[in-house]
């Protein structure tokens, strides 16, 4: 007796995975950037000496989720690139490159920007009150916002392509 596998590849599963991943990631980023952080700023929490450790914990957790989302998106794009018909190949290559950029951004956030911002924001001298924002913090904020803009563009492009191709039936 021989068993014949009837496992068939269905690209819509990978499109769905990438679509859901990008939606989750974009939604989380929008929530963090436009609800949580402004809420902390308005409530005055950013002026507290305990903000740097709290911000570090929040951003570190979110950054690790971003790495997972970027890895899922990149994996999905690579699998779609190897299995979709030839007409999709140039577009998939571009989307795979955007996925690599998203992974690089998540890694930069996790291992460079967040630790630097946490270190600059840490108030280590209890006898000297904090009078102003450290000098390098504005440059780090600019870097963060620039990378965040690039992230929204790349993830939005991938999301839009997956959405169009998933519901093109």
C-alpha positions in Angstrom: 0.0 0.0 0.0 1.2 3.4 -0.8 0.0 6.6 0.6 -0.3 9.5 -1.7 -0.1 12.9 -0.1 -2.7 15.3 -1.4 -1.1 18.3 0.2 -1.4 21.3 -2.1 0.2 24.6 -1.8 -2.2 27.5 -1.4 -0.6 31.0 -1.7 -3.6 32.6 -0.2 -2.6 31.3 3.2 0.7 33.1 3.0 -1.0 36.2 1.7 -3.4 36.1 4.6 -0.5 35.6 7.1 1.5 38.6 5.7 -1.7 40.7 5.5 -2.7 40.0 9.1 0.9 40.5 10.3 1.2 43.9 8.6 -2.2 45.0 9.8 -1.3 44.0 13.4 2.1 45.7 13.2 0.8 48.9 11.6 -2.1 49.0 14.1 0.2 48.6 17.1 2.6 51.2 15.8 -0.2 53.7 15.2 -1.5 53.0 18.7 1.9 53.5 20.3 2.8 56.6 18.3 -0.5 58.4 18.3 -2.3 57.2 21.5 0.1 55.9 24.1 3.1 58.3 23.7 0.9 61.5 23.4 -1.1 60.3 26.4 2.1 60.0 28.4 3.2 63.4 27.2 -0.1 65.1 28.1 -0.3 63.5 31.5 3.2 64.8 32.3 4.7 61.4 32.7 7.6 62.3 30.4 8.9 64.8 33.0 9.0 62.2 35.7 12.3 60.6 36.6 10.8 57.2 36.3 9.8 57.7 32.6 13.1 56.4 31.1 12.8 53.0 32.7 9.0 52.7 32.0 9.6 53.9 28.4 12.4 51.4 28.0 10.2 48.5 29.1 7.3 49.5 26.8 9.5 50.1 23.8 11.7 47.0 24.4 8.6 44.8 24.5 7.1 46.4 21.4 10.4 46.2 19.6 10.6 42.5 20.1 7.1 42.1 18.7 8.2 44.2 15.7 11.1 41.8 15.1 8.7 38.9 15.1 6.3 40.7 12.7 9.2 41.7 10.4 10.4 38.1 10.3 6.9 36.7 9.5 6.5 39.3 6.8 9.9 38.5 5.3 9.3 34.8 5.4 5.9 35.2 3.8 7.3 37.3 1.0 10.2 34.9 0.4 7.8 31.9 0.2 5.5 33.8 -2.1 8.4 34.8 -4.3 9.5 31.2 -4.7 6.0 29.9 -5.4 3.9 32.5 -7.3 3.8 32.6 -11.1 6.6 34.4 -13.0 4.4 37.5 -13.6 4.7 38.4 -9.9 8.5 38.0 -9.6 9.5 41.7 -10.1 6.9 42.9 -7.6 7.7 40.2 -5.1 11.4 41.1 -5.3 10.6 44.7 -4.4 8.3 43.6 -1.6 11.0 41.2 -0.3 13.5 44.1 -0.3 10.9 46.2 1.6 10.6 43.3 4.1 14.3 43.3 4.6 14.2 47.0 5.3 11.4 46.5 7.9 13.5 43.8 9.6 16.5 46.2 9.6 14.4 49.0 11.1 13.1 46.7 13.9 16.6 45.6 14.7 17.8 49.2 14.7 15.0 50.1 17.1 15.7 47.2 19.4 19.5 47.2 19.6 20.4 50.9 18.9 17.7 53.6 19.3 15.8 52.3 22.3 18.9 51.6 24.4 20.4 55.0 23.5 17.2 56.9 24.3 16.9 55.0 27.6 20.5 55.8 28.5 20.1 59.5 27.7 16.8 59.7 29.6 18.0 57.9 32.7 18.3 60.2 35.6 21.1 58.8 37.8 21.8 61.8 40.1 19.0 62.1 42.8 20.4 65.4 44.0 20.4 67.2 40.7 16.9 67.8 39.3 16.4 67.4 35.5 16.0 70.8 33.9 15.8 70.0 30.2 15.9 67.3 27.6 19.4 66.0 27.0 21.1 67.4 24.0 21.3 64.2 21.9 17.6 63.3 22.5 16.2 65.5 19.7 18.5 63.9 17.2 17.4 60.4 18.4 13.8 61.5 18.1 14.4 62.7 14.6 16.0 59.4 13.7 13.1 57.5 15.3 10.5 59.5 13.4 12.4 59.1 10.1 12.6 55.4 10.5 9.0 55.3 11.6 7.9 57.1 8.4 9.9 54.6 6.3 8.4 51.7 8.3 4.8 53.0 7.6 5.6 53.4 3.9 7.2 49.9 3.5 4.6 48.1 5.7 1.7 50.0 4.0 3.0 49.0 0.6 3.3 45.4 1.5 -0.2 45.5 3.2 -1.8 47.1 0.1 -0.3 44.6 -2.3 -1.3 41.6 -0.2 -4.8 43.1 0.3 -5.2 43.6 -3.5 -4.0 40.1 -4.4 -5.8 38.4 -1.6 -9.2 39.8 -2.6 -8.6 39.8 -6.3 -10.5 36.6 -6.7 
